Structures are given as C-alpha cells and as structure tokens.
C-alpha cells in the first residue's frame, strides 16, 4: 500500500468517527420531524380551550404550578413535550395498532408502557400525587401535550405505515406525507388565528365522557382515533385536494374540541 492510500484510509476513518454522531442526530431529527401532532397552533388552542373548562379549584392549582416558571400559561407549555423530546420519551407521543385492529391490547400495543396511553396514565398519577411541585409541573406539561397528541388520529394509527409517515403525497403542490398532513397541513389550510380556530372547534357537537376513569377514557381516545383512520376515505386516493380538506375539516375541529374537553376532565380529576 502506498503512503497516500494509507494516509487517505486513516483520514477517512477519522472523519467517519467524527461524523457518526452528527449522522445519528440527523437521522433522529428526520424520524421525529413529522411527529409533532397538531403543530404549535393546534396544541395551544386545545390548551386554551381546556383552561376555560377547568373548575375554579383546579385552575387555582394549575396556576400555582405554572407560576413556578413566571409568565407561563397552559397554552404556552403545550408544546414543551415536543421541545424536550428525546429517544426515551418519543414513544410516549403515539400508539401503533396492527392494521385494521382498533382494540387496545397493552402487551401488544404498549410494551413496557412505552406508548401515549400509558404515558398519560403515568403523568396523571404524578400530577395527583404528593411529589414536589417541580415534578408535578413537568407532569402537567406532559399531560397537556399527550392528551392532544392522542386525538390526532394518526398518533393512534397503523404500525405498518408508521402512523401514515410512509404514505407519501403532494398537498397543494407541496411534497408531504399523510401524517404531516394531519399534524399541520389541514390546520394551515384553514388559515385561522387561534381565537377563530377555537370558536370553530367549540361549534362542533361532541359527546362528553362523564363519569369515565382516566384509564378507560384514555384507551377510548386511542381506539376512537384508530377508528377514524379506519374509515373509508381517510387514506386519500391520489393526492388530496380541496375535496379532502372539506370532508376532513369537521373531523379535525371535533378532535380539537374533544381533546380540550377531555384534558379538562383529566386535570379536574388530578388536581382537586
């Protein structure tokens, strides 16, 4: 081997070691970029609507916890879980069902508690416990986010297409995928500010979950989202256009309203 080949080989090995962590970081970013359910606006609107449904005692307790970080509101912390996502917490944002099956099986669908259903139950228990206020505030931040996440239908979609992430499409001339379309594309297409979006969501007729325990309610949320994914027409035939937006907008608005109502119910139960 010539000295040049030897030198080039050593240089290549050195660069491989240096760039490997960056490559892993890039891969992680690519894998998680399309998992931000409802985008910033959707999460903020759900949190703002839920705040209005809290009973006075719950609102006082939540405000006391939020005051640990002056200036924060329930809406402003609604995306905290995405901003602090890492490989260990990423599975807490979603649940994957086998294709065509929308009945939750914890052993199959949530091994070792690594799914959004178990994450909500855990964080609700922390919030209701006597741990430090700092830990309870973190649980509050997780709850406001995860309850919104599970109402995005594809965060409880099918395992074989990674919740729509592998379903490639073009949406009004922009390359995208079905998961990203539901995370943000449909909301962006409505072109509403937060107040208008909240008003449109509240105008939807939704059924409350009176008397449900948190565990039963959360499983029901996930199965409900899965059933929406299973409906005929949810997966568009070809690239979706205005007809798809018109058909799915009421579904989007209803999911936002239900997420807010259920988040309020869970917080009212956990923060006496």
N, C-alpha and C positions, 0 to 999 in steps of 0.2 A: 504494500500500500504506500502511495506517495505521501509526502508530508502534507500536501494540500488536501488530499482526501481525508487524512487523519484529522487535520485541523477542522475541515468542514463538518465531519461527523461529530466531533466534540462540540462544535458550535451549535449544531442542530439539537443535540441532546440537551445543551444548556437552555436554549430557547424553549424547548418542549417543557422543561421543568418550570420555567418562569411563567409560561403562558397557560399551563394547565389549570391553575386556579381561576384565571380570567375566563377560560373557556367554560369551566363549570358554572361560573357566575352568569355568563351569558346564556347558557343552557337553562339555568334556573329561572332567569328573567323571562326567557321565551316561553317556558312552560307555565308560568304563573300570570303572564300579562293579560290573558283573556279570561281570568277567573275573578274579575272584580265585579261581582254581581250588582246590577242596577247603577253602576257608576257612582260618582260623588253625589250627583243631584238626587238620584233615587234614594240613597241611604239617608241623606239629610231630610228629605221630605217625609220619609217613613218615621224618622225620629221626631220631627216636629209635630206630626200628627199624633203620635203616641203620647207626647208630652201633654197634649191637651186632654187626653183621656185618663191621665193619672188622677187618682183621688188625692185630696189635699195632703194627707199624711205621707203618702208615697212621694209626692212631688217635693215635700219638705226634705225627706230623707235623701232623695236623689240630688237635690240642690246642695245639701250639706256635703255629700261625697264629691260632687263636681267642683265645689269650692276649694278642694284641695289643690286644684290647678286653676287659679283665678282666671276668669274670663271664659271658661269652657261652658258649653251647653250640651244638652243631649244630642242636638244636631251636629255640633262641631266635633264631637268624639265619635260620630257614627262611622267614620272611615278609619279609625285608629287601628283596627284589627288588620286591615289591608296594608296600612303603612308600616306595621310591625310584623308582617307575615314572614315566616321562615320555614325551612323544610319540616320542622317538627310540628308546626301549627297549621300548615297548608291543608292537611286533610280535614281540619275542623270546619272548613268553609262549605263542604259539599257532601253528597252521598251518591253513590252509583248503584243503581239497581240492575239486575240482569235484564236483557232486552225483553220487553213485553210483560215483565213482572213488576207490579207496584205494591206488593205486600212486604212490609219491612220484616227482615229476619236479622237480628242483631249479630249472630255468629257469622252470617254470610256477608252482610252489607256493612257491618261496622266492627270489624275485628279489632280487639283491644281498645274499643271505644274511640277509634280514630275516624270519626265522621261528624257531621254537623248536628245530628240528633243527640248523640252523647255529649258533644261539646256544650250544647245549650243546657242540657240537664245538669252538667257539672258546674257551669258558671252560675246557674240559678241557685244551686245549693250553696256555692261560695257566697253569693250575694246575701243569702238568707242566714248565713252563719255569723259567728262572733269573732271571726278573724279580724285582722287590722283593717282600718278604713282604706288604707292604700290597696290592699288585696281586693277589697270589695269594690273599689272604684275600677280596678282592672276588670273584674268580673262584669261590672255594668257596661264597660266599653265593649267587651266581647259580646255580651247579650244583645245590645242594640244593633250590632253588626250581623251576628249569626242568624237572628230571627228574620232579618231582612233577606239574608242570603238564601235561606231555605225556601222562601217564597218566589225566588226566580226559578221558574220550572226546571231549567237545565242544571241547576245546582242539586237537583234530585232526579237527574235523568239517567240515561243508559250507560253502562260500563263500556259497551263495545265501541261507542264513538266518543268516549270521554266527555259525556255531557254535551255533545254537539260540537266539541272543539275540532273534530276531524271532518266535519261536514263543511267543506269549502263552498263559498258562493260569492257573488258580487251583489252589493246592495247599493242601488243608485250609483253605479259606475265605480264603486269602491270595493276592492278586494277585502273579504272578511270571512267569517265562519258563523255558523248558526249560534254558537254560544255567545260570541261577541255581539251579534245582532240583538240578542235578548238582554245581554248585560247593559248595553248602552245605545245601540243603534236605533231601536224603536223609540226610546225616550228622546234621543236627539232629534228624531224626525218630527216629534210633536212640537218642538220649538217653543216650549212654555217656560216661564220662570217658575221658581219654587212655589210661590203662592198660587199661581194658576194651576200647576200640576196637582197640588194638594186639593184644591177645590174640585178639580175634575175627578180625582180619586174618591173623594168623600161623596161625590154624587152617585157613585156606584152602590148598588144594593148588595150587601154582604151579610152572611149569616154569622152571628156571634157563636162563641164556644162556651156558653155559660155552664159553669159547674165542672168543666174539664180539668183534670190534674195536668200539671206541666208536662209530665212524661207522655200521657196519652195525647195531649194537644200537639206536642212536637212531632210525634210519629205521624199523626194525622196530617200535619203540614207537609211533611215529606211525601207521603203517599198521594196527597192531593196534587202536589206539583208533578209527580210522576204521571198521574192520570191525565194531566193537561198535555204532557209530552206525548202520551199515547194516543191522543185524539187524532182522527183523520184530518189532515191538512196542516198539522203543526209543523211537520217537515215539508218545506215548500218543494213543489215540483218545478225545478229550474230556479233561476234567480228570482228572489222575492221582489215585488214592486209595490205600487200603491194599494193594490187589492189586498195584499198580505197585511200591510200596515193597518188598513181599515178594519180587517177582520180581527186582528190581534190586539188592537189598542184597548178595547174594553177588558180584555184578559189582563193586560199589563196594569191598567188602572185598578182593577179589582184586587190584583195581587198586592199592590202597594197599600190599598186600604186595609186588607186583611192582615198584612204584616204589621201595620201600625196598631190595629185593634188587639192583636194577639200579643204584641210586645207590651202594650199597656197592661194587659191581663196578667202576664208573667211577672212584670215589675210590681204590680199591685199585690201579688201573692208573695213575692220575695222580700218586699220592703214594707213591712207592716207599719 
